Structure formats: structure tokens, C-alpha cells
Amino acid sequence: MAMLITIERFLVIAFPFQSQTWFTSCKTRVFTVFVMITSVLLNTPRFLSYKVDLNNYRDKNITSLEDYEYIVRGTSLHPFFFEELKNLHSQIDFWLPLPVLIVLNLLSYFHVSEVLVFK
């Protein structure tokens, strides 16, 4: 959502007249749904890689685990998502948003400062 807001902010600053037709309330809803679906798809590996395992620890007398309601265990998908796709997922999840946000915010700043200097 931060990337969507930053992209929208940059386009409104850089193209103020065109942005009135680009960003209607209907299009904003569509973009928001797209961002939410993308977020769910990118974060699905985190949810599918773990399961709650109640039965393994209830029967054993392990005093350090008595106060825990459940124990989280890895599923069979855990090695696939976190060993084979780790590099790809990390690149998308961590390295893509930061440079995009930095570049678009800098471009917005420079565009606004140019406009203010010429006034």
C-alpha cells in the first residue's frame, strides 16, 4: 500500500491534469484490490509453512512447555519455501519496495522543488 500511495503521489505531482482522469474512485478501488491480492500471494508461503501441533506435547511431561497452549511446527512445504525459494522471495519482499519508494519520493521532491523555484 505504501508503494501504491507513493506511485499515486508522484503521478499527481508530475502530471496534475492527467491524474484527474487516471485516479478515479473506481480505479483506486481496483488498484487497492490488486495490491491486497498481491500481498496475499507474496505472504502465502509464510502461512502454509507452519502448523499448530497440539498433540505432540500434551502427553509428555515437559515442564518448560506446560504454560504454552500450542507449539508451531514446520509443514512439508517449509523446506520448499524457505530453502529453494528463499532467495527469490527475499528479493521481492525486501529489496524491491525500498528502492522504488526512495526513487519516487526523490522524484516527487525534486519536481516540487523545481516548481517552487520557478514561482
C-alpha distance (Angstrom), angle and dihedral (degrees) to the residues before:
residue distance angle dihedral
M1 . . .
A2 3.79 . .
M3 3.79 89.7 .
L4 3.81 91.4 48.7
I5 3.80 91.5 50.4
T6 3.81 91.4 47.2
I7 3.80 93.0 49.0
E8 3.80 90.7 47.8
R9 3.81 91.7 47.9
F10 3.79 92.3 50.5
L11 3.81 93.4 48.3
V12 3.81 92.2 47.9
I13 3.81 90.7 50.9
A14 3.81 95.8 43.2
F15 3.82 97.6 39.8
P16 3.81 107.7 23.7
F17 3.81 98.0 165.2
Q18 3.81 97.5 43.6
S19 3.79 92.5 44.9
Q20 3.81 90.9 67.8
T21 3.80 88.7 69.3
W22 3.80 95.1 35.0
F23 3.80 96.7 55.4
T24 3.75 111.0 47.3
S25 3.79 120.7 153.0
C26 3.82 91.0 -104.5
K27 3.81 93.1 52.0
T28 3.80 90.6 46.1
R29 3.80 89.8 55.4
V30 3.81 90.6 49.8
F31 3.82 91.5 49.8
T32 3.80 90.6 48.0
V33 3.81 92.2 51.2
F34 3.82 89.3 48.1
V35 3.81 91.1 52.2
M36 3.80 91.7 47.7
I37 3.82 92.5 50.0
T38 3.81 90.9 47.5
S39 3.80 90.1 49.6
V40 3.80 92.2 50.9
L41 3.82 91.2 48.8
L42 3.80 93.2 49.1
N43 3.80 92.9 47.7
T44 3.81 98.3 42.3
P45 3.83 92.8 94.2
R46 3.79 89.9 61.4
F47 3.79 92.2 55.6
L48 3.81 97.6 41.4
S49 3.79 95.0 48.2
Y50 3.79 97.3 67.2
K51 3.77 137.6 51.0
V52 3.77 134.9 -175.7
D53 3.80 111.5 -109.3
L54 3.79 111.1 -162.7
N55 3.79 101.2 158.3
N56 3.79 101.1 56.9
Y57 3.77 95.5 63.6
R58 3.82 104.6 30.5
D59 3.81 94.7 76.2
K60 3.80 97.1 46.2
N61 3.76 121.8 79.6
I62 3.77 99.3 -129.4
T63 3.78 105.1 154.7
S64 3.79 94.9 -161.7
L65 3.83 90.2 59.4
E66 3.81 98.7 44.5
D67 3.79 94.8 98.7
Y68 3.80 94.9 48.3
E69 3.77 115.9 97.7
Y70 3.82 94.2 -157.4
I71 3.77 142.6 -1.5
V72 3.79 122.7 -132.9
R73 3.81 116.7 -135.4
G74 3.79 132.8 -177.9
T75 3.79 119.3 -105.6
S76 3.79 127.3 -140.3
L77 3.82 88.1 -90.9
H78 3.80 92.6 59.8
P79 3.84 96.1 84.7
F80 3.82 91.5 47.3
F81 3.80 96.0 50.0
F82 3.78 98.8 38.2
E83 3.79 102.3 34.4
E84 3.79 106.1 30.7
L85 3.83 100.3 29.8
K86 3.79 97.0 30.5
N87 3.78 95.9 103.9
L88 3.81 94.9 45.6
H89 3.79 93.8 45.3
S90 3.81 92.3 47.3
Q91 3.79 91.7 50.8
I92 3.79 92.6 51.7
D93 3.77 96.4 39.0
F94 3.80 101.3 44.2
W95 3.79 112.4 15.7
L96 3.79 103.1 41.6
P97 3.84 102.6 57.6
L98 3.79 99.5 46.3
P99 3.84 98.8 57.2
V100 3.80 91.4 42.7
L101 3.81 91.3 52.1
I102 3.80 92.4 45.7
V103 3.81 94.6 48.4
L104 3.79 95.9 45.3
N105 3.81 93.4 45.6
L106 3.80 91.0 49.0
L107 3.81 91.2 48.4
S108 3.80 89.6 49.6
Y109 3.79 91.2 49.3
F110 3.81 93.6 48.7
H111 3.79 92.4 46.3
V112 3.82 92.1 51.4
S113 3.81 92.2 45.1
E114 3.82 90.6 51.7
V115 3.78 91.3 51.5
L116 3.81 91.9 48.3
V117 3.83 92.8 48.2
F118 3.81 92.6 53.5
K119 3.82 93.5 51.1
